[in-house]
Amino acid sequence: MSSEAKQFYETWAARMSHAKASAPEAARGFGTLFQSTMKEGTLGVREKELIALGIGIALRCDGCMYAHVQKALQSGANRQQIMEAASVAVMMQGGPAYTYLPKVVEALDALEEAQ
């Protein structure tokens, strides 16, 4: 298991709490946007999380990728669906996204180990 993925999941909540306290208006604004966009709608939460994961991979955003792997699992996606979404990101973005496949696997492994 990647210590990077494990460290992310162990520290993310505390790090974000500190950031939110330091920038409450930005946190409130983003939180409102996130909650209104990522709720159940014509697309389900699972589908939205898989889309967000693909975009996070394509943009090479570690925090986005780790957070949306976790949220995709929480919304009912399974390992195969997450890997398929990651594969779509690779198809759309090429080599830079391909380098994130190991990170997705490590994130899944870290979350499974934590359960």
Residue pairs with C-beta under 8 A, 6 or more apart in sequence:
1 106
1 109
1 110
1 113
2 102
2 103
2 106
2 107
2 109
2 110
4 62
4 103
4 106
5 66
5 103
5 106
5 107
5 109
5 110
6 110
6 113
8 62
8 63
8 66
8 107
8 110
9 66
9 70
9 110
9 111
9 114
12 63
12 66
12 67
19 27
20 27
37 48
38 45
38 48
38 49
38 52
39 45
41 48
43 51
44 75
45 75
45 76
46 72
46 75
46 76
46 77
46 81
48 75
49 68
49 71
49 72
49 75
49 77
50 68
50 72
50 77
50 81
50 82
50 85
51 85
52 64
52 68
52 71
53 64
53 65
53 68
53 69
53 72
53 82
53 85
53 86
53 89
53 104
54 85
54 86
54 88
54 89
54 92
55 64
55 89
56 63
56 64
56 65
56 67
56 68
57 65
57 86
57 89
57 90
57 93
57 97
57 100
57 104
58 89
58 92
58 93
58 97
60 96
60 97
60 100
62 103
65 100
65 103
65 104
65 107
66 103
66 107
69 82
69 104
69 107
69 108
69 111
70 107
70 111
72 81
72 82
72 85
73 82
73 108
73 111
77 85
79 108
82 104
82 108
83 101
83 104
83 105
86 97
86 100
86 101
86 104
87 101
89 97
89 100
90 97
90 98
90 100
90 101
